[in-house]
Amino acid sequence: MANISKAERRKRETEKSILKVLEENQRDTKPNLHLVEQYMKLYSDLELINKKLTEKFSVALSQERRQILKTMTNILEYLGFASEKKNAAGKENEVPEL
């Protein structure tokens, strides 16, 4: 078996952990699994853009990177991986139960 790179190992671990949480929360439906596939494609695109940006800065690439990150964040939020900051903000606006 060939050795895999650290970046590839990290990518596989990310996908595995997302799928595990979805399964635990019984949210591993076909549409959600499709979103995970899209997320992982964006993950690969982001790695490529980051590599290009380290070689030479480009405003267009930087804007594309920002858009990819925003899309990735939206996918994770849709799948139920809201950040702690957003969870805390949502709780502040909640009406407490009596």
Backbone hydrogen bonds, N-H to C=O, Kabsch-Sander energy under -0.5 kcal/mol:
donor,donor_aa,acceptor,acceptor_aa,energy
9,R,5,S,-2.4
10,R,6,K,-2.4
11,K,7,A,-2.1
12,R,8,E,-2.4
13,E,9,R,-2.3
14,T,10,R,-2.2
15,E,11,K,-2.3
16,K,12,R,-2.6
17,S,13,E,-2.4
18,I,14,T,-2.2
19,L,15,E,-2.5
20,K,16,K,-2.2
21,V,17,S,-2.1
22,L,18,I,-2.3
23,E,19,L,-2.3
24,E,20,K,-2.5
25,N,21,V,-2.1
26,Q,23,E,-1.4
27,R,22,L,-3.4
28,D,22,L,-0.5
29,T,27,R,-1.3
33,L,29,T,-2.6
34,H,30,K,-2.1
35,L,31,P,-1.8
36,V,32,N,-1.9
37,E,33,L,-1.9
38,Q,34,H,-2.2
39,Y,35,L,-2.7
40,M,36,V,-2.4
41,K,37,E,-1.9
42,L,38,Q,-2.4
43,Y,39,Y,-2.3
44,S,40,M,-1.9
45,D,41,K,-2.4
46,L,42,L,-2.9
47,E,43,Y,-2.1
48,L,44,S,-2.0
49,I,45,D,-2.6
50,N,46,L,-2.8
51,K,47,E,-2.1
52,K,48,L,-2.3
53,L,49,I,-2.7
54,T,50,N,-1.7
55,E,51,K,-1.2
56,K,52,K,-2.5
62,S,58,S,-2.3
63,Q,59,V,-2.4
64,E,60,A,-2.3
65,R,61,L,-2.6
66,R,62,S,-2.1
67,Q,63,Q,-2.1
68,I,64,E,-2.5
69,L,65,R,-2.5
70,K,66,R,-2.0
71,T,67,Q,-2.3
72,M,68,I,-2.7
73,T,69,L,-2.4
74,N,70,K,-2.3
75,I,71,T,-2.2
76,L,72,M,-2.4
77,E,73,T,-2.5
78,Y,74,N,-2.4
79,L,75,I,-2.1
80,G,77,E,-1.1
81,F,76,L,-3.2
87,N,83,S,-2.4
88,A,84,E,-2.7
89,A,85,K,-2.3
90,G,86,K,-2.4
91,K,87,N,-2.0
92,E,88,A,-1.8
93,N,89,A,-1.2
94,E,90,G,-0.5
94,E,91,K,-0.6
